[in-house]
Every structure is written in structure tokens, then in C-alpha cells.
Amino acid sequence: MFWHWAYAMISPMHEDAVSFACPHCGIENTHAADFTGGKRQKFVLDCENCCHPILIRLEIREGEIENFTAEKE
């Protein structure tokens, strides 16, 4: 698995929730991954703290997140 920007992990309470550090301010953000959105996904989220845009890329294989990146847009 490839994790980018400090960390990203699957929350043990919600298997589809991904936690990651904002590449702008470093504050933890959480996003519910959409497993029906295709194997490779790319979208932009705003940081919950600083509101800067974050480019999210993820790859899903066999019902699990295999690759995840959170980068400055």
C-alpha cells in the first residue's frame, strides 16, 4: 500500500472512512470513501480546518483502498 502526506488510514469503526493530514496545514481530515465510484478515483476536497483545496486520488482493489494520496491542488 502507498500512503502519502504523513498518513492515511482506514478507521476501525468505519471501514470506508479515510483519515489524512491536510498538505496545507497538517490538520487531520476524514473522508468517507465511495467504493462504488470506480477503481481509480480523483477529486478535490476542501480542508475541514483551513479550507484550502486538497487533490485526493485513490485506488480500490477487492473492496479495499490500495493507494491513497492527498496533495495540494
N, C-alpha and C positions, 0 to 999 in steps of 0.2 A: 504494500500500500504506500501511496505517496501523500504526504501531508505537507502543506505549505503555510507560511505565515504563522509561526510559533506552534500552533497546534490546531487540530480539529479532531473531534471525537464523536462517536455515536453515544448519545446519552443512554445509560442503562434503563432509565424509566420510560423513554420513548425511543424506540429503535429507529425512528425516522428523523429524529432531531439531531442536527449537527451544530456543535459549538466551535467557534473560531475566533481568533483575535483580529480586530479591525487593523488593516495595514496602515491606517492613518493615525489612530490614537491608541491602539493596543488594547482597548476595552473588549471584553468578551461579548460576542453576539451569538444568537441562536437562530437557526432557521430549520423549518420542517421540510425535509427533502421530499420531492414528489417522485415516487417510484414509477408512476405511470407516464412521466414526461419524456421517456426515451432513455436510451443507454448513455448518450452523451448530452449533457445539458450545459448551457451557458446563459447567464442572466445577470442583471445588476440589482443589487440591494443597497439601500441606504443604511449606514451605520446607525444603530439604535442610540448611540451616545453623541457622536459629532456630526451626523447627517451627511457625511461625505459618501460618494458612491463607491461601492465595492463590486468588482467583477468576480463573479462566482462561476467556477467550472467544476463539474463533477461527472464522474463516470460510474455507472451502475452495472454490476455483473452479478448474476444469480441472486438478485434480491438484496444485495449489499453494496454499499458505497466503496468502490475500489480506489478511486483517485479523487482528490478534492483540492482545489486551490481557491484562495481568497486574495485578490490583488487590487492595488489602486487602479481605478479606471482612468 
